[in-house]
Amino acid sequence: MRAFPLAIRHSLAAAICVVALGACSTISGTYPRSTPLLPNAQVQVTPSTALTFEQVANAAAVAGIVYVVYDPLAPNWTIREQALDAQNYVLSLRAKSFRIGGDGEAAQIFRRRAQLLQREKAYSGYRILDYAEGIESSTPFTHRTAEGIIQLVGYEAPSTPALVPAAVAVPVPLQAPAGTK
């Protein structure tokens, strides 16, 4: 499982900024001022609802903090894999700090990664030699973890495609256009 690319995250942030700047046309008052950074102005949301600029700024700050801490586009689990030799791999999984659900999916993700390694390395199967789940206590948050060792079994040599004769490059002498020396 992968997060959305950084470009998409930045595009989303830029779109939010454009919408927020579009609301600036509804701010009343004269500028520049030598008053506080947030003017005593309102953003007219609907004909009967207006928000102060301070309320809008506070809501944006809270949303930004929640996004940075929770990061809804990041995958729930990160996988670190280490090859012990050609057939044996250690897979270590770590859950992100804040997530909604996904506590029981570590074994499923572990097996999915093992199957992917099996296919990538052209083996017919895999064996789970060791597997354990736990909780890593770290400051200030704890993280669910899972770690195991898999062994790839039944190597299948990839079939060689039929040999196709390679194209032969034939040098063509350069000729000057007609009428030139």
Secondary structure in CASP SS format (residue, H / E / C, confidence):
PFRMAT SS
TARGET T0000
AUTHOR 0000-0000-0000
METHOD secondary structure of the structure
MODEL  1
M C 1.00
R C 1.00
A C 1.00
F C 1.00
P C 1.00
L H 1.00
A H 1.00
I H 1.00
R H 1.00
H H 1.00
S H 1.00
L H 1.00
A H 1.00
A H 1.00
A H 1.00
I H 1.00
C H 1.00
V H 1.00
V H 1.00
A H 1.00
L H 1.00
G H 1.00
A H 1.00
C H 1.00
S H 1.00
T H 1.00
I C 1.00
S C 1.00
G C 1.00
T C 1.00
Y C 1.00
P C 1.00
R C 1.00
S C 1.00
T C 1.00
P C 1.00
L C 1.00
L C 1.00
P C 1.00
N C 1.00
A C 1.00
Q E 1.00
V E 1.00
Q E 1.00
V E 1.00
T E 1.00
P C 1.00
S C 1.00
T E 1.00
A E 1.00
L E 1.00
T E 1.00
F H 1.00
E H 1.00
Q H 1.00
V H 1.00
A H 1.00
N H 1.00
A H 1.00
A H 1.00
A H 1.00
V H 1.00
A H 1.00
G H 1.00
I H 1.00
V H 1.00
Y H 1.00
V H 1.00
V H 1.00
Y H 1.00
D C 1.00
P C 1.00
L C 1.00
A C 1.00
P C 1.00
N C 1.00
W E 1.00
T E 1.00
I E 1.00
R E 1.00
E E 1.00
Q E 1.00
A E 1.00
L C 1.00
D C 1.00
A C 1.00
Q C 1.00
N E 1.00
Y E 1.00
V E 1.00
L E 1.00
S E 1.00
L E 1.00
R E 1.00
A E 1.00
K C 1.00
S C 1.00
F C 1.00
R C 1.00
I C 1.00
G C 1.00
G C 1.00
D C 1.00
G C 1.00
E C 1.00
A H 1.00
A H 1.00
Q H 1.00
I H 1.00
F H 1.00
R H 1.00
R H 1.00
R H 1.00
A H 1.00
Q H 1.00
L H 1.00
L H 1.00
Q H 1.00
R H 1.00
E H 1.00
K C 1.00
A C 1.00
Y E 1.00
S E 1.00
G E 1.00
Y E 1.00
R E 1.00
I E 1.00
L E 1.00
D E 1.00
Y E 1.00
A E 1.00
E E 1.00
G E 1.00
I E 1.00
E E 1.00
S E 1.00
S C 1.00
T C 1.00
P C 1.00
F C 1.00
T E 1.00
H E 1.00
R E 1.00
T E 1.00
A E 1.00
E E 1.00
G E 1.00
I E 1.00
I E 1.00
Q E 1.00
L E 1.00
V E 1.00
G E 1.00
Y E 1.00
E C 1.00
A C 1.00
P C 1.00
S C 1.00
T C 1.00
P C 1.00
A C 1.00
L C 1.00
V C 1.00
P C 1.00
A C 1.00
A C 1.00
V C 1.00
A C 1.00
V C 1.00
P C 1.00
V C 1.00
P C 1.00
L C 1.00
Q C 1.00
A C 1.00
P C 1.00
A C 1.00
G C 1.00
T C 1.00
K C 1.00
END
